[in-house]
Amino acid sequence: MENLRAALHGDRRVTLDRATLDLATIEFPELAPQPYLAILDDLAADIDACLRGARDGTRFVSAANRVLFERFGLRGNESDYYDPRNSCLNAVLDRKLGIPITLSAVYLEVARRLRRPVFGIGLPGHFLLQYDDDEYSTFIDPFHAGRLLSAEDCCSLAKDIAGVDLTNDSAVLKPVSNQYILMRMLNNLRSAYERLHDYRKAVAVLDILAEAWPDEAEYFRQRAAARLQLREFVAAGHDFRRYLELSPDAPDREEIRKQIASIHRWLGSVN
């Protein structure tokens, strides 16, 4: 997890591919990263061969879409969106299935290898990409085979998917950092594990999030709830108390205090 932790702390020397492959070891503990880095190298080489030295943005986006979505076959997993494997870069490259943010990670890392200006866009409910070289700019939806979108299309998408009106919030269409991408990927993976009631792995994800953002109260509340499911009552109590320290005016503070009192009573009964 060394690369992931460094990237989450803002170390720009760590590339997104290595950090996301670290993340995937939560689901695949024996994962070896090198074969997947080689796949990304090969995809970049294929796109470069298609370009034949052309530098214009329209040619690059067209070639990248053709190689990634037509030849290699990447596609959005609409039938099983919350499968944890959709959040793991190795599984996305193996199965050629993913969710918007992991498909975007593939595109971003291929573009980085070719020194092309592609950026992640953290649209609410649906991660996107933007190509922008100051002469040509377009938004790209990798979940739907790289379809091209305008800024207006992005706003409509956010409205349709998340019910969010971005008309007066153009900042949402600004590029996001690798740190943000990894945080969002971790939260997607946590959500997938919670849906599967795999609380042990959910706690593993939340350990990383809480370490990276120790002042984010919600991570402690979520980890406490998962630890209750694992009957790790002492640790759950510590997390609930930390949650209240960080968020003393939380709307659920009385419910949390009752949870802490119940934990104390239970611990007292077994001593």
N, C-alpha and C positions, 0 to 999 in steps of 0.2 A: 504493500500500500504506500510505499515511499513516494512514488510519482504522484499519486492521487492526493496525498496529504500536502505535498509541496505545492501542487497546482491550486488546491483549495485555499492555501495561504498566500496566493498571488504570485508564485514563482513563475515568471514568464518563460523561463528556460525549459520548462516541462511542456512537451507537446500534448495536444488534446488526445491523440491516439493512444499514447502511452498511459495517460491518466485514466482514460475510459477503459482500457484493458485491465488496469489495476482494479477499477470499480467492478468489473465483471468477475473478479475472483471471489466475490461474495457468493455468487451463484455457481461458479466453476473454480473451486479452490486449486486445482492442478493446472490451471490455464498457463500455457507458454505463449508469450506475446509475439515472438518472432515470426511465426507463420502468417499471422494476421497483418503485421507490419509489411510483410512481403506482398500480400495481396493488395494492399493499398499502393505499394510501389508499382506493382504491375498495372493496376488500373490507371495510375497517373501516366505511366509509359504509353498505354494504349491511347489515351486522350491526346498525348503529345504527338503520337504518330499520326493521328487523324488531322491534327492542326497543320502539320507540315510547315512549321515556322510561322504560321499566321498569328498575329498578336491581337486582332480586334476582338472585343468582348462578345459580340454576337456569335462569332465562330466558336469561341471557347465554350459558351453556354450550350450551344447546339451540340458540340462534340461531347461535352461532359454528360449531357442528358442521354445522348445516343449510347455511349459506352456504359454508363451506370445503370440506366433503366431498360434499355432495349437489349444490349448484348449481355451484360452481366446479370440483369434481371431483378434488380432491387425493386421492392414494392412495399406498399403499406399493408400491415397486417390488420385488415378491417374485421376479420372473423374472430380474432382472439387478441384484441388490443392490449389486454392487461396481463398477458403472459410475461413473466419476468424476463424471459429470454429476449424479448423485444427491447429491453434496456441494456443489453450486453453486446458490446461491439463485435466480439468474436462470433456470437450466435447469429447476429444480423448478417455478417459476412458468410457464414456457413449456410444459413437457411434462406438468405436473400429476402428476409422479412424483417420489418421493424416499425417503429413508431416515428413520428416526425423528427424528434430530436436526435435519435440515433442514426436515422438515414441522413440527416443534416450533418452529423459528425463525420460520416464517410465522405460526403461531398466536400466538407471543409478541409479535411486532411488530404484529400486528393488535390484540391486547389492549392493548398499550402505547398505541397511538393512541386507544383508548377509555378509557384510565386504569382498566383492570380488573386485579385482582390475580392474574395468571397467572405461574407460575414454572417454570423448568426443573428437572427431577429426573434426576440422573445415575445411573440404575439400571444396574448392570453388564450389558452386552450389549444394552441396549434403553433408549433415552432416552425419558422421559415428561414430562408436564406436571402441574402441580397448580393448580387454582383454589382460592383460600382467601380469603374476605373476613371471616373470624371468625364468620360466621353460617352459611355454606354452604361445604363443602370436598369436593372430589373429585379423584381422579387421572384423567388423560386420556391415552389412547393414540392419538396421531395416525396412527400407521402402520396402525392398524386402524379407520379412519373415525371416530376420536374416541370409541371405546368408553370407558365410565366404569369405573373400578376403585377398589376399596377398598385400604387399606394391606396387607391380607392377600393380595389379588390380586397386588399388586406383588411381594410376597415370593415368591409361587408362580411368578411370571413370571421373576424372577431365578434361581430354582432350576432352572426348566425350560430357560432359554436359556443361562445362564452357569454353572450348577452351583454357585451361590453361595447360602449360607444366610444370610438377613438377619434371622432371627428375633430375634437379640440385637444387631442393629446398625441401630437406627432412624435413625442419622445419615445413612445413605445415602438416606433419603427426605426429606432437607432440601433446600431450594432451593439451586441452584448459581449462580455468577456468570457473566456474559457472558464473562469471561476463560476460565473453565473450558469453556464451550460452544465457544468458538473453538479452544481447544487440542484438544478432542475432535474437532471437525470437521476440523482440519488433520491429525490422526492418521488419521482415516478416509480422507482424500484421499491421504495418503502411502501407506497400505496399498493403495488402489485402483491407484495408479501402479505400485507394486511388483509387484502381480499381473499387470499388463500389460507388465512389463519396461520401463516408461517411466521410466528412471532419471534422465533430465535433469529431468523435472518433480518426481520424488521428491526430488531434491536441492534444488530450489527451495522445496519445502515445508519440508524439514529446515533450510534456511538460516533461515527465519522462526522455526521452533521453537527452534533453537539460539541465535538472537539473543535471544529472549524468555526462555529458561531456560538461561543459559550454564553453569549448574552441573549440568544434567541429563545424566549420562554417556551414557545410552542414545541420545540424539539424535546424538552424535558417532560412536558405533559404527555406527548405521544409515547415517549419511551417508558414513562411510568405506566401508562395503560397497557403497553405490550408486556412489560415485566409482571404486571398483575396476572396476565394470562399465563405466564410461565411460572407463577407462584413464587416469584422472586420478590417477596414482600418488603424486605429491608431495603433493597435497591430501589424499588418502586416508591417507598416512602421518602427516600432521599431525593428522588427526582420530583415528586410532588412538592416537597418543601422548596426545592430550587425554583420550580415554576412559580410559586407564590412570591418568592423573594424577587424574582425578575418582573413579575406582573401582579403586584399587590392589589390592583383594582380590577383584576380579571372578572368577567361576568359570572364565571363558574367557581369563584373562590370558595363559596360556602359548600358547594358539592365536593370540592377538593379537600377542604378541611374535614368533612365527614369521612372521606376516603382515608385520610391520614389517621383519624381517630379509630376507624375500623381496623386498620393495619396494626396500630398499637394494641388494641384489644386482642387481636388474634395472636400477636407475638407474646403478649402477656399470658395468654391461656396455654401456650406450649412450653413455657419456661418453668 
